Amino acid sequence: IRDKYAAEGLGSVSIICTDKTGTITYGNMTVTHFWGFGIDEQKVDRMDWSSPAPDTERMLQIIKFANNLRDSTDDALGRLLRNAGDPITPELREYRRGEIPFNSKRKRMSTLDEMATGQLHLHVKGAPGLLLERCTHYLSNAAIHPLENGDLSKIRAQLLRFEREGYRVLALAYRPWTEHRTELQDDDEANLIFAGLVAISDPARPEVKVTIEQLRHAGVSVKMITGDSAETALSIARDVGLVPPGTGVEVVIDG
């Protein structure tokens, strides 16, 4: 500290707000699980990439096309594709006909892509809570079925399970493109086919728990800031001692 006034200001701090990813956690994300109606829950390290199920191939396709490799989540998905033997290449962008980028408000990304058959498909990945509202059907064993309330309950139960184990979870969806244009709008992300869920691990740093205890003894409280779901955030917060086991947490949502 070069300026003594900065030290005085630091001494008066009573609350620290810290980012989760890369600060409380390592920021080194790894895809660990797939889940879908036709494949159930699958651990990535046990999957046979030489002969994936049709539903798994569809999920990999969505991950591959709706990806710009611009953040840690996309990088984790990109590593998964490389391990599966189907990496993202610069040439893939030649098949993209439209895009709505991810942002913190939308919490999803969509791309319009030309498939090998010449047909266009809309590929969407994003926060499950928002994406499920836009799905009307689901994929199971390469067949498309109407998405009923009971089906939604199954998805949400699996989502809750992943989140309570501390995973960041993405939903994957798609639909054939029938419009006579390629300029994408938010309203185009409708009547989607739910393909599955992807669970991503980003473990907490072990030293964070000790730091939080030291801050608490010094009279400083710590707040965690994250774009993850409340359940995922709560799981990580319990791991590092931000909240005692078995207690709830105050969640403040911006916007």
C-alpha positions as CSV (number, residue, x, y, z in Angstrom):
1,I,0.0,0.0,0.0
2,R,1.7,3.2,-1.2
3,D,-0.8,5.7,0.3
4,K,-1.4,5.7,4.1
5,Y,-5.0,7.0,3.4
6,A,-5.7,3.7,1.5
7,A,-4.6,1.8,4.7
8,E,-7.0,3.9,6.8
9,G,-9.8,3.3,4.4
10,L,-9.1,-0.5,4.3
11,G,-9.1,-0.5,8.1
12,S,-12.7,0.8,8.1
13,V,-14.1,-1.9,5.8
14,S,-16.8,-4.0,7.4
15,I,-18.2,-5.8,4.3
16,I,-16.3,-7.5,1.5
17,C,-18.2,-8.4,-1.7
18,T,-16.3,-11.0,-3.7
19,D,-16.9,-12.7,-7.0
20,K,-17.3,-16.5,-6.8
21,T,-15.7,-17.8,-10.0
22,G,-12.0,-17.5,-10.0
23,T,-11.8,-16.0,-6.5
24,I,-13.8,-18.3,-4.2
25,T,-13.4,-21.1,-6.7
26,Y,-10.5,-22.0,-9.0
27,G,-12.3,-20.7,-12.1
28,N,-11.2,-24.0,-13.8
29,M,-14.4,-25.4,-15.0
30,T,-14.9,-29.0,-16.1
31,V,-18.0,-30.7,-17.6
32,T,-18.8,-33.7,-15.4
33,H,-22.3,-34.9,-16.2
34,F,-24.9,-35.1,-19.0
35,W,-28.6,-35.7,-18.3
36,G,-31.4,-36.3,-20.8
37,F,-34.7,-38.2,-21.0
38,G,-33.1,-40.8,-23.3
39,I,-29.7,-41.1,-21.6
40,D,-30.5,-40.5,-17.9
41,E,-27.6,-39.2,-15.9
42,Q,-24.2,-39.9,-17.4
43,K,-20.7,-39.2,-16.0
44,V,-18.6,-37.7,-18.7
45,D,-15.4,-39.6,-17.7
46,R,-17.3,-42.9,-18.2
47,M,-18.9,-42.1,-21.6
48,D,-17.9,-43.9,-24.7
49,W,-17.2,-41.2,-27.3
50,S,-16.6,-43.8,-30.1
51,S,-20.3,-44.6,-30.2
52,P,-22.4,-42.0,-28.4
53,A,-26.2,-42.3,-28.2
54,P,-28.2,-40.2,-30.6
55,D,-29.4,-37.9,-27.8
56,T,-25.8,-37.4,-26.7
57,E,-24.8,-36.6,-30.3
58,R,-27.6,-33.9,-30.4
59,M,-26.3,-32.4,-27.1
60,L,-22.8,-32.3,-28.4
61,Q,-24.0,-30.7,-31.6
62,I,-25.7,-27.9,-29.7
63,I,-22.6,-27.4,-27.5
64,K,-20.4,-27.2,-30.6
65,F,-22.5,-24.7,-32.6
66,A,-23.7,-22.4,-29.8
67,N,-20.1,-21.7,-28.6
68,N,-17.7,-18.8,-29.2
69,L,-15.0,-20.0,-26.7
70,R,-15.1,-16.5,-25.1
71,D,-15.4,-17.4,-21.4
72,S,-14.6,-20.2,-18.9
73,T,-17.9,-22.0,-19.4
74,D,-17.5,-22.1,-23.2
75,D,-13.8,-23.2,-22.8
76,A,-15.0,-26.1,-20.6
77,L,-17.5,-27.1,-23.2
78,G,-14.8,-26.8,-25.9
79,R,-12.4,-29.1,-23.9
80,L,-15.2,-31.6,-23.7
81,L,-15.6,-31.6,-27.5
82,R,-11.9,-32.1,-28.0
83,N,-12.0,-35.1,-25.6
84,A,-15.0,-36.4,-27.6
85,G,-12.9,-36.1,-30.8
86,D,-15.0,-33.4,-32.4
87,P,-13.3,-30.0,-31.6
88,I,-14.5,-26.6,-32.5
89,T,-12.6,-25.3,-35.5
90,P,-12.6,-21.8,-37.1
91,E,-14.2,-23.3,-40.2
92,L,-17.4,-24.0,-38.2
93,R,-18.2,-20.3,-38.3
94,E,-18.8,-20.6,-42.0
95,Y,-22.0,-22.5,-41.3
96,R,-23.4,-19.8,-38.9
97,R,-26.2,-17.8,-40.4
98,G,-27.3,-15.8,-37.3
99,E,-26.5,-15.3,-33.7
100,I,-27.9,-13.7,-30.5
101,P,-24.9,-13.5,-28.1
102,F,-25.0,-14.4,-24.4
103,N,-25.4,-11.6,-21.9
104,S,-26.1,-11.4,-18.2
105,K,-29.7,-10.4,-18.7
106,R,-30.7,-13.0,-21.3
107,K,-28.5,-15.7,-19.7
108,R,-28.6,-17.7,-22.9
109,M,-26.9,-17.8,-26.4
110,S,-28.5,-18.8,-29.7
111,T,-27.0,-19.5,-33.1
112,L,-28.6,-20.3,-36.4
113,D,-26.5,-22.9,-38.3
114,E,-26.6,-24.7,-41.6
115,M,-26.4,-28.5,-41.1
116,A,-24.8,-31.0,-43.4
117,T,-28.2,-31.7,-44.9
118,G,-28.6,-28.1,-45.9
119,Q,-31.3,-27.5,-43.3
120,L,-31.0,-24.7,-40.8
121,H,-31.2,-25.4,-37.0
122,L,-31.5,-22.9,-34.1
123,H,-29.2,-24.0,-31.3
124,V,-29.7,-22.6,-27.8
125,K,-27.8,-23.0,-24.5
126,G,-28.4,-21.1,-21.3
127,A,-29.8,-20.9,-17.8
128,P,-32.3,-23.8,-17.3
129,G,-34.9,-21.8,-15.5
130,L,-35.3,-19.3,-18.4
131,L,-34.8,-21.8,-21.2
132,L,-37.4,-24.3,-20.0
133,E,-40.0,-21.6,-20.3
134,R,-39.4,-21.6,-24.1
135,C,-39.5,-25.3,-24.6
136,T,-42.6,-27.1,-25.8
137,H,-41.1,-30.5,-26.6
138,Y,-38.3,-32.8,-25.5
139,L,-35.9,-35.3,-27.1
140,S,-35.8,-38.9,-25.9
141,N,-34.1,-41.7,-27.9
142,A,-34.0,-39.6,-31.0
143,A,-37.8,-39.1,-30.9
144,I,-39.6,-35.8,-30.2
145,H,-42.4,-35.7,-27.5
146,P,-44.7,-32.9,-26.2
147,L,-43.3,-31.4,-22.9
148,E,-45.9,-32.0,-20.2
149,N,-46.0,-30.8,-16.6
150,G,-44.8,-34.2,-15.4
151,D,-41.8,-34.0,-17.8
152,L,-41.0,-30.5,-16.5
153,S,-41.0,-31.8,-12.9
154,K,-38.5,-34.5,-13.9
155,I,-36.2,-31.9,-15.4
156,R,-36.5,-29.6,-12.4
157,A,-35.8,-32.4,-10.0
158,Q,-32.6,-33.3,-11.8
159,L,-31.6,-29.6,-12.1
160,L,-32.1,-29.2,-8.3
161,R,-30.0,-32.2,-7.6
162,F,-27.1,-30.9,-9.7
163,E,-27.3,-27.4,-8.2
164,R,-27.4,-28.7,-4.6
165,E,-24.2,-30.6,-5.4
166,G,-22.6,-27.3,-6.4
167,Y,-22.6,-27.7,-10.1
168,R,-23.2,-24.9,-12.6
169,V,-25.9,-26.2,-15.0
170,L,-26.8,-25.4,-18.6
171,A,-29.8,-26.4,-20.5
172,L,-29.5,-27.3,-24.2
173,A,-32.3,-26.9,-26.7
174,Y,-32.9,-26.6,-30.5
175,R,-35.5,-26.5,-33.2
176,P,-35.5,-26.8,-37.0
177,W,-35.6,-23.3,-38.6
178,T,-38.7,-22.8,-40.8
179,E,-38.6,-19.0,-41.2
180,H,-37.6,-17.3,-44.5
181,R,-35.0,-15.1,-42.9
182,T,-31.8,-15.4,-40.9
183,E,-31.9,-12.3,-38.6
184,L,-32.5,-13.7,-35.1
185,Q,-34.8,-12.1,-32.5
186,D,-35.6,-13.0,-28.9
187,D,-39.0,-14.2,-30.0
188,D,-37.4,-16.8,-32.2
189,E,-36.3,-18.6,-29.1
190,A,-39.7,-20.3,-28.7
191,N,-41.2,-23.7,-29.4
192,L,-37.8,-25.2,-28.6
193,I,-37.0,-28.9,-28.2
194,F,-35.3,-29.6,-24.8
195,A,-32.3,-31.8,-25.4
196,G,-30.7,-32.1,-21.9
197,L,-28.7,-30.7,-19.1
198,V,-25.0,-30.3,-18.7
199,A,-23.4,-30.1,-15.2
200,I,-20.1,-28.2,-14.8
201,S,-17.8,-28.4,-11.8
202,D,-15.8,-25.5,-10.4
203,P,-14.5,-26.5,-7.0
204,A,-13.9,-24.0,-4.2
205,R,-10.3,-23.1,-3.2
206,P,-9.5,-24.8,0.2
207,E,-7.8,-21.7,1.6
208,V,-10.9,-19.6,1.2
209,K,-12.6,-21.2,4.3
210,V,-9.7,-20.1,6.5
211,T,-9.7,-16.6,5.0
212,I,-13.4,-16.2,5.7
213,E,-13.0,-17.3,9.3
214,Q,-10.2,-14.8,9.8
215,L,-12.3,-12.0,8.3
216,R,-15.3,-13.0,10.5
217,H,-13.1,-12.8,13.6
218,A,-11.9,-9.4,12.5
219,G,-15.6,-8.2,12.3
220,V,-15.7,-8.2,8.5
221,S,-18.6,-10.0,6.8
222,V,-18.3,-11.5,3.3
223,K,-20.9,-11.5,0.5
224,M,-20.5,-13.7,-2.6
225,I,-21.5,-12.3,-6.0
226,T,-22.3,-14.8,-8.8
227,G,-24.5,-15.3,-11.8
228,D,-25.1,-18.9,-10.8
229,S,-28.5,-20.1,-9.5
230,A,-29.3,-19.7,-5.8
231,E,-29.0,-23.4,-5.1
232,T,-25.5,-23.6,-6.7
233,A,-24.4,-20.5,-4.9
234,L,-25.7,-21.9,-1.6
235,S,-23.8,-25.1,-2.0
236,I,-20.5,-23.3,-2.6
237,A,-21.2,-20.9,0.2
238,R,-21.6,-23.8,2.6
239,D,-18.4,-25.4,1.4
240,V,-16.3,-22.4,2.3
241,G,-18.1,-21.5,5.5
242,L,-20.0,-18.4,4.3
243,V,-23.2,-20.0,5.8
244,P,-23.5,-22.8,8.4
245,P,-24.8,-26.2,7.1
246,G,-28.5,-26.5,7.2
247,T,-29.3,-22.8,7.0
248,G,-30.7,-20.7,4.3
249,V,-29.2,-17.7,2.6
250,E,-30.2,-14.2,1.6
251,V,-30.3,-13.9,-2.2
252,V,-30.4,-10.5,-3.9
253,I,-31.2,-10.5,-7.6
254,D,-30.2,-7.6,-9.7
255,G,-32.7,-6.8,-12.5
